Structures are given as C-alpha cells and as structure tokens.
Amino acid sequence: MDLEIFVWLFAKRKNHIFSDGDDMMKRVFCGIAGILAVAACVCLAGPEPAIVPAPGQWTVNIEFTHPQQVVLPDSLDKHPTRFWYAIITLTNNTGYDVDFYPKCDLMTDSFHVIAAGKFVPSSIFDQIKRRHRSRYPFLEPLYKAGNKILEGVDNTKDIAVIWPDFDTQAKNIKLFITGLSNETAVVNHPVSKDQNGEPVKIFLRKTLELNYALRSDAALRSNASLIYKGKRWIMR
C-alpha cells in the first residue's frame, strides 16, 4: 500500500478509533500521520531516471525469467528449505566495458527486505544450474559474476539471483535489480542532519523494479504462483 493511501485510510477512521476524551491519543495519531504524509510526499517527489541518458551515462540490456521455486535437496519432507530465483541475462552494447556492482533485493508487501544470496548454500545454485543447463550452459551465481561486463554480445552474462523463501502471508513482492546502469542521483534525507546541521545526502542508483502478485496458501507453499504485474525503472 502506498504511504499516502495508508495515511488517508487512517485519517478516515480516526474518529471511530478514539473517543472524544482521548485528546492525547488523537494528538499522537495526528503526529504520526503527519510524519507518514511527509514521507509520502518525499517518495512522490523523488527523482526518476532520465528519459534521454546524459553523456557518459549507460544502461546494459537485461532479459529476465520470472521467479521460480527450488528446494534444498537434503531438506526433510515436512520442513523443506525453500528458495526463489530468477535468471537475468545481461548484454553490454555500450561500446566499451563497464563496471558491475549489483545489488538485488526482494521486498514483500509486509515490508520485509531480503538481499539476494543471503543464507543460500552452494548446492542450491548447483541444482538450478542442472535444471537450466540446456538453455544457460554458462550460468553463474551472482556473487561470482565479477565486477565488469565486457562489451559485446559474445560477453553476455547469464546470472542466477537467489533469495531465501519470504513471508508466507505476503500477497505482493517486488524485485529490485541495481547495478545495470551508472546513472545516480542525490537527494536530501527528510529528517537526518550531519554535524553541520545540513541534511544528510542519500545516493540513489538507477534500479529495475519487477512487480508480482502472489497466489499462495501458506499450507501449500509448493503450489505458490506469481503473477507478473509489470516493470519500471526507478531511482533507489
């Protein structure tokens, strides 16, 4: 849920939550709602990636598979250790070699953020590689992808991005893939100040956001399926 919608819903209900005598609680609520409203405005006013890249800016081409499940081979049947993964294919058509410092996060609608590769055993990648060896014979895990993408189709990279299983109550997830571009932006932190009393600077990177709705019963996790809702480029 967007922050501005969250604030609106609570504002609509606040008269039903508190009695007329709860002045202190009302003031506390209004303060919290105000902070959320400011945060919503900051989010809405945030920078967006350039439509036309500035000189020197680049973005590599990306293709991706939608997330799939994989289970740790030696997991007990009653309590399998489950993971999700996507395969991204990166091609550098910029005309020169570029740096590659990726960051891939999965975020649920319950605001749990999971970094790719966290608590992922190597046997999971081995299983994924075997599953896709005919189509992706040179597949590599994200942590072994290196910090350069060489120019040209002959140097295309196929990378497995893997996350541990997430909140079984989640209804929507977003994947954030950063490191595909050198475009950046700087914004002021809305609250934090440095030692000179100036707003702390936040550095944002051009990021691909993939959105999915989840159809799942917590008791039948193996049958969970994702519905692709679209993609967009953001600054994050």
N, C-alpha and C positions, 0 to 999 in steps of 0.2 A: 504493500500500500504506500502511495506517495505521502510524504510528510504533510503536505497541505490538506489532503483528504483526511488524514488522521486527525489533524487539528480541528477541521470542520465538524467531523463526527462527534468529537468530544465536546465541542462548543454547543452543538445541538442538544446534547444530553446533559449538560452540566446542571441545568435547573431541576432535572429529575434525580440527580445523584445526591445533591446536597439540600438540606432543609434551610429554611430562611435564617435560622440561628447559626448556621455554620459559616460565619463570615471569614474566619481564619482559613478554613479549608478552601473556600472559594478563592481567596487571595492567592493561596499556594497554587491552586489549579491554574488560575489565570497566568501566574508567573511561568509555570511550566509550559502552558500553551503558547505563551509569548516567545519563549526560547525556541520551541519547535517551529513556530511560524517564521522566526528569523532564519533558522536552519533551512527551512523550505525555500525561502527567498534566495539564500546563498546558493542552494542547489540549482534553482531555476536560472539564476544569473550567471552560472559558471560558464567558462569558455567552452567553445566547441571546436572540433578540428577544422582546419582551413579547407574550404571548398577547392581552392587552387593552391597547391603547395608553393611555399616561398622558395626562392633559390637556395639550393643545398638541402632542402627537405626531401625525404624519401619514405616510401612505404613499400614493403615487399608484398608480393602477391600471396594470398593464402586460400587454400581449399581445406575443408574440414569434414570429418564424419560426425554424425550425431552421437552423443554419449551412449555407451553400452555398458552392461554389467559383466563382471568377471569375479569368480570366487577363488579364494586361496585353495590350491589343490589339496592340501592336507587338513583343511578345516573339518571339524566334526559336523555331521549332517544336521544336528539340532541347532547348532550355533555357527553357521558359516561366516567367515570373514569376507565381507563383500567390498568390491571396489567398482568405481566407474572410470571409464576412459574415453577419450576422443583422440583421433589421429589427425594431425594437422600437416599439410603439405605446403612448404614454403619455397617460393621461387623468387630469386633476386634478379629483376630485369632493370635495375637502375643504371647499369653500365659500369659499375665498379663494386668492389667488395664492401660489405657493410658490417658494422658491429651488431652483435646479437646478445642482448641481456634480457632474457624472458622472465616474465612473472605471470603465472596462470592461477587464478583463484576461482573457486566455486562458492557462490553465495546463495543461501536459501531465503525464502520469504520470511523466515523466522530470524533472519539477520545473523546466521552462523556463516562464518567465512572460513573456507578450508583452502590451504595452499596446496598446489599440485606437488606430488612426490612425498608428502608428509606421511610417515609411517607406512610406506609402500615397500614391501620386500621385493627383491630382485626376481623372485620366482613368478611374481605377477606379470612383470614385463615379459619374461620368457614365455609365459602362456599366451600372452597377447601376440607376441611375435610369431609363434607357431600357428595361431589362429589365422593370421593375415599374411603368411609368408608368400603366397602366390601373387598377391597384389602389391605388397610392400616388402620386397625382399631385403631392402636396406634400412628397415625400420630401426630407430634408435630411441632410447628413453630421453626425456627432456634434460636430465642432468648430465647426459653425455653428448649433447648436441653441439657443444663448443660455443665460442663467443664470436664467431664470424660466419656470415653466409656469403659464400663466393658467388660472383656474378655468373649468370647464365643458367639455362635450363639443365645443362649437364650436372650442375651442382645443386639441384633441387633436394631439399631435405624432407624426409618423412619422419615425424616425431610423435611418439606416444605420450600423451599427457594424462596422468593418472591421479585420481583422488580417492581417499577412503570413503566409504559409504557415509551419507549425511542423515540429517534429522528425518525420521520416518514419517513425521507429521507434516513435512513440507509439501506445499501444493505447487510451488513455482521455484525454479532455480535460474540463476544467471551465471554464465561463464565469462570471465574477463581474461583476455589474452593480450598481454602487454609485451613490447619488445619488437613489434613488427615495423616500427617507424621511429625516426629520430625527432619527430615533432613533439615539442614540450610547451608548457605554459606555466606561469607563476601567478598565484593568487594569494591574497592576504587571509590568514586564519581569522575567522569571525570573532574569536574570543582571546586566544593566547597572545601574549606580548613578549618581546625579547627584553633583555636587560636595559635597553634604552627606551622602553615603553612603546616601541613600534610593533605593529602586527607581525607575527611570525609568518614567514613565507612558506607556502605549500607548493611543491613542484609536482606538476601533473604530466602524464605521458599519454600520448595517443594510444587508445586501447580498443580492441574489438570486443563488443558485448554481444553474447548469444543468449537468447531468452527461450525458456522451455516451461511448459506446464507439465505437471506430473500426475499421472493416473496410477494410484497405488493404494493397496491395503497393507497396513503395517504388518499384518499376519501373513501376507503373501508377497513379501518383498521381491522374490524372484520374478514375479509377474509384472512388476512395475514397468510402466512405459512412459516415454517422454513425447510430448507434442511440441514440435518446433514452432515458435511464435515469431521468429524473425531475428535480425541482427542490426546493429548500428555501430558507428564509430563514436567514441566519447573521449573526453579528457579525464583521466583518473589518476 
